[in-house]
């Protein structure tokens, strides 16, 4: 069997299995990305900063923020300097969700680390990062 066909199958199953770790979330994984940033990184967060961090368009981040606001996970805090600008602030509901999701994810990753061993787990992460960078370059138009 073709090695690339097998590689694609193995990686697809891994990605699906990893994605299923987040299946019980009450929000989309992309919205969870927003909550992770605003709860886990210091400072004030603007919609544009979030769009850049998540590598999504402004309309996409607007849709995420609208959904999160409607579900009670975020509020908008007006900027004191620029009345047109605002910051995204997590609610306690958001903080609780991130805390629970983080504990669950860490539990699963600890099991993966124990199964692979620390050194092989670190290698998996390193290779995944390198592969992602290569794919991002390809996506950027470099062939």
Residue pairs with C-beta under 8 A, 6 or more apart in sequence:
19 29
21 104
21 105
21 108
22 29
22 32
22 101
22 105
24 104
25 32
25 97
25 101
26 71
26 97
27 35
27 67
27 68
27 71
27 73
27 97
28 64
28 67
30 54
30 56
30 64
31 64
31 67
31 68
31 73
32 97
32 98
32 101
33 54
34 50
34 54
34 61
34 64
34 65
34 68
34 74
34 88
35 68
35 73
35 74
35 90
35 94
35 97
35 98
36 98
37 45
37 50
37 53
37 54
38 45
38 50
38 74
38 88
38 89
38 90
38 94
39 90
39 94
39 95
39 98
40 98
44 77
44 87
45 87
45 88
46 85
46 86
46 87
46 88
47 58
47 61
47 62
47 65
47 86
47 88
48 58
48 61
50 61
50 64
50 65
50 88
51 57
51 58
51 60
51 61
54 61
56 64
65 74
65 88
68 74
68 94
69 75
69 76
72 91
72 93
73 90
73 91
73 93
73 94
73 97
74 88
74 89
74 90
74 91
74 94
75 88
75 89
75 91
76 86
76 87
76 88
76 89
77 86
77 87
77 88
77 89
78 85
78 86
78 87
79 85
79 86
79 87
90 98
112 121
113 121
116 124
